[in-house]
Amino acid sequence: MKRWTGVIVTAFFLLAGCGYKPATTYTKKVLSGKVYTDIKIYLRDPENAVLVKDALNEAIVSRFGARVVSKQEATSILHVKFDRVSFRPIQYDQNGYAVYYRAVVVLNIDYTTPTAKGHKKVSGIYDFPIEPQAIISDALRFQAIKNGSAKALDAFISYMTQQGALL
């Protein structure tokens, strides 16, 4: 027990002593306070705009510690637009049928914050299986776009963390 206590205390002092700060510390420098999100409808998949908006709002609250508010109250504004959504087979079975697909979701995000203004194109990739000789169902497609969008938003959050570290 004493050994583990010593290891934990040593690790704490090493991390604290080297200037370690959580990623949210840097992200809050760029994107904090009150945030307004605007999702442009993707005409090929209008229902996906709702998924992306929900995922973005959840990320803002949980990762940035910010509040989602109306445009008039906001100190930071994010405009998100689907650039493209594509599906391509990445694995085939012995008969030549696609059994694994890759969904690629590309988002264009324009942001305006008190300390920065800019544009970032981010992408998210999600791989998923299907049954041999089957087509991608709407449910699978919907889930793949949702997960790909979430990964693209994670890439944007990483980018904003990097921007905060540079300030």
N, C-alpha and C positions, 0 to 999 in steps of 0.2 A: 504494500500500500504506500509506504514511504517513497519507494522508488518511482511509482507513477506520479505521485504528487510532485516530486522533483522534476520529472520530465515535463509535466504540464506547466509548472512555473517557469522552467527554463525556456520552453517554447513560447510562452507568453512574453517574456522579456526580450527574446530574440525578435519576435514580430513587432512588438511595441518599440523596441530600440532601433530598428532599421527604418522606421518611418512608414510602416505598413498602414494603409488606410483601405477600408472596403471600397469597392467600385462605386457604390451609391454616393459616397462622399464626393467623388469627381463628377458624377452625373448630375447631382443637385446643383453644381456650379453653373451648369448650362441650362438645365431644364428642371425648374422647381416651382413651387407655389401653385398657381392656378393655370390649368392647361385646357385649351379647346382643341378638339379633334374634328377634322372634316374629311370624310371619306367620299371620294368620287365614285359614282356607280360605274361598274364595269358592265357594259351593255350585254356582253355574251353571258355573264353570270351575275345578274343583279342581286341574287340572294347572298352572294359571298361578301358583299359590302357590309352586311350586318355582322357577319362573323369576324371580319377584320376589325370593325369598329369596336366590338366587344373585346377582342383580344388586345387591341391597343389600349383601350380604357383600363382593362385589368392590369396591363403592364405598367401603365402610368401610376396607378394607385399602389400596386405592390412593389414595384422596383424603384420608382422615383420618389415615392412618398408624397406625390402631388395630388391635387384634387382636379377632377374633371368638371369644368364649369361652362357657362355660356360664353359666346364670343365677346360680349361686352365686358365681362368680368376678367377675362383671361390676360395673363402676363406672357404666356407662351402659346403659340398656335402651330399645330401640325396639320398639313394638308397631305393626305395619302391618296395615291391614284395607282390602280393596277396598270402596269406596263404590259405584261403578258402573263398568260398561264399556259403551260404546255405539258403534254404527257408524251412519254416515249418509252418503248419497251427496252428493258435492260438485261433481261434474262429469258431464255427460251428453253422449252423442254426438249426431249429427244425427238419429238415429232415436228418441231419447228414452231410450236405455238408459244406465244408470249405468256409467261407466268409471273413476271415481275415488271412493274412499271415504275417510272420515276416522274414525279410531278415537280415542275419548276415554276415557282411563283416569283415574279419580279415586281417590286413596288417602287414607285417614285415618291419620295417624301420631301416636301418643302417645309422648312421649319423657320420660325421666327421666335427668338427668345430675347430676354433683356440683354444678353451678352453676345449673342451670335445670330446670324441669319444665313441660311444656305439651302442647298439641295443635296440629297443623297439618294442614289439608286441602290437598293438592296435586294438580294434574292434569297429564297429559301427552297431547300430541296427536301422532298419526302418520297421515300421508296416504299412500295406496298405490293403485296402479292395478289394475284387473281387466280381463279380456277382455269386450268387449261381449256381451250376452246370457248372461253367466255369473253364477254365484253365488259368494259368498265361500267358498272352500274352508277346511277346518280348518287346513291349513298356513298359509294367508295370515292367517287370523284369529289363530292362535297367534303368528305373527311380529308382527302389528300390536299385540297386547296386550303382547308382550315389549318392543317398542320404545317403546310408549306408557308403560309402567311405568318404563322406564329414564329417559325424559324427566321423568316425575313425580318420580323420585328425584333427578334433577339439580336440580329446583326446590326440593326439600327441602334439598339440600346448600347451595344458594344462600341459603336462609332461615337455615340454621344458621351460615353464614359471616357473615351480617348480624348475627345474635344475638351472635356472638363479637366483632364489631367494636364492639358497644355496651357490652361489659363493660370 
